[in-house]
Amino acid sequence: MASGAPLGVFDSGVGGLSILAQLRRELPHEDILYLGDTAHVPYGARPDEEIRALTDRAITALHRLGVKAVVNACNTSSAFSLDHLRSRFSIPIIGLVPAVKPAVQATRTGVVGVLATPGTLRGTLLADVIAQWADPAGVQVLKAVSTELVPLVEAGQAGSARTREVLRAILRPVADAGADQLVLGCTHYPFLAGSIHAEFGDQFTLVDSGAAVARHTRNTLDRAGLLHDQPTPGQTTYLVTGDPDAARPVIATLTAPSGHNGNKSTRAAPPLRIEPITT
């Protein structure tokens, strides 16, 4: 595999754009193919075998396009598919692990919350990291789950009144129990940071795995001799299985130069390259 080949990034929808932002900071010269399975999002409530099948189809599509590695930027998919994918493909497959370890290391109250999808809660990865890091430290882990949040982010409603209402309902018990760290166990959830802070102020430090995944991806490519050495900034192409016109305004908003903090930027955003794909 040539170092100049693109890096693949996969998510069930637009949530993986939070990982993409970190990858762009860590790997500014890489060309990236981002595949969002917007025709089938959300994955969280789907049966385990269907999650594996949809993920396999998406990674197969990226492999056929010649990517040199894939970041599976979906917590639900990673919870069910990593071993299967690594047995199927010879290229590096980088998955996500909920960021329980840094939350456990940082907590002062001994209570950590995890905001996740139903699929992530059913998978083994979250249970494994809790057993490895929280249980030996005597840290209590409280889980909060909703089937509404991913569709709200996909619809461009991360800051809406309904989103804040859902967050208020599912996170109030976690806050009342004294949690001071909140693990964002889905890549859609960093886009909810503004709404979480609006509802709960500084109650929680929000913890996600984006920066760690980006560093791990860089190290993986470096060890394999696959880092792109071009001097110019890499290009990103967005591939969606659903309607590109429906995805365009949401992707434009979530990839705007202002990032997650909502501050306006005077920098002009480059035109988005959004193409349909069948997996």
MOZIQUI-V421727 format. One record per backbone hydrogen bond with DSSP energy under -0.5 kcal/mol. CO is the residue of the C=O (numbers start at 1). NH is the residue of the N-H. E is the energy in kcal/mol with one decimal. If there is no record, write none. Layout:
BEGIN
CO/NH/E
CO/NH/E
END
This chain:
BEGIN
2/5/-1.5
6/68/-2.6
7/33/-2.6
8/71/-2.7
9/35/-3.2
10/73/-1.8
11/37/-2.1
14/17/-1.9
15/18/-2.1
16/20/-2.6
17/21/-2.0
18/22/-1.0
19/23/-2.5
20/24/-2.6
21/25/-1.4
22/26/-2.1
23/27/-3.2
27/30/-1.4
28/234/-3.0
31/7/-2.9
32/34/-0.6
32/237/-2.6
33/9/-2.6
33/35/-0.6
34/36/-0.6
34/239/-3.9
35/11/-2.1
35/37/-0.5
36/38/-2.2
36/241/-1.7
37/40/-1.8
37/41/-0.9
43/46/-2.1
47/51/-2.1
48/52/-2.2
49/53/-2.4
50/54/-2.8
51/55/-2.3
52/56/-2.6
53/57/-2.2
54/58/-2.0
55/59/-2.7
56/60/-2.4
57/61/-1.9
58/62/-2.1
59/63/-2.5
60/64/-2.3
61/65/-1.1
62/67/-1.5
63/66/-1.6
68/92/-0.7
69/8/-2.9
70/72/-0.7
70/94/-3.1
71/10/-2.6
71/73/-1.6
72/74/-1.2
74/78/-2.7
75/79/-1.9
76/80/-0.7
77/80/-1.1
77/81/-2.1
78/82/-1.0
79/124/-0.8
81/85/-2.9
82/86/-2.6
83/87/-1.4
84/88/-1.1
85/88/-0.6
85/89/-2.2
92/70/-2.4
92/94/-0.5
93/95/-0.5
94/72/-3.3
98/100/-2.4
99/103/-1.1
100/104/-2.9
101/105/-2.3
102/106/-1.3
103/107/-1.8
110/140/-2.6
111/180/-1.6
111/181/-0.8
112/142/-2.9
113/183/-3.2
114/116/-0.6
114/144/-3.1
115/185/-2.7
116/146/-0.9
117/121/-1.9
118/122/-1.6
119/123/-1.7
123/127/-0.6
124/128/-2.6
125/129/-2.3
126/130/-2.2
127/131/-2.3
128/132/-2.1
129/133/-2.4
129/134/-0.7
130/134/-0.9
130/135/-2.6
133/137/-0.7
134/138/-0.7
134/139/-2.3
135/138/-1.3
140/112/-3.0
140/142/-0.5
142/114/-2.5
144/116/-2.5
148/152/-1.9
149/153/-2.3
150/154/-2.7
151/155/-1.6
152/157/-3.0
153/156/-1.9
157/160/-1.8
160/164/-2.0
161/165/-2.0
162/166/-2.4
163/167/-2.5
164/168/-2.4
165/169/-2.0
166/170/-2.3
167/171/-2.3
168/172/-1.2
171/175/-2.6
172/176/-2.9
173/177/-1.3
174/179/-1.8
175/178/-1.8
180/205/-2.1
181/113/-3.0
182/207/-2.6
183/115/-2.9
183/185/-1.2
186/189/-1.5
188/191/-1.2
189/192/-2.3
190/193/-1.4
192/196/-2.7
193/197/-2.6
194/198/-2.0
195/199/-1.7
196/200/-2.7
197/201/-2.1
200/203/-2.1
204/206/-0.6
205/182/-2.8
207/184/-3.1
209/213/-2.6
210/214/-2.2
211/215/-2.3
212/216/-2.5
213/217/-2.5
214/218/-2.3
215/219/-2.5
216/220/-2.5
217/221/-2.6
218/222/-2.6
219/223/-2.5
220/224/-1.6
221/226/-3.3
221/227/-0.5
222/225/-1.4
235/32/-2.9
237/34/-3.0
237/239/-0.5
238/275/-3.2
239/36/-3.0
240/277/-1.9
242/244/-0.5
243/247/-1.9
244/248/-2.0
245/249/-0.7
246/250/-0.6
247/251/-2.7
248/252/-2.7
249/253/-1.9
250/254/-2.5
251/255/-1.6
253/256/-1.0
256/259/-2.4
258/261/-1.0
272/274/-0.9
273/238/-3.6
275/240/-2.3
END
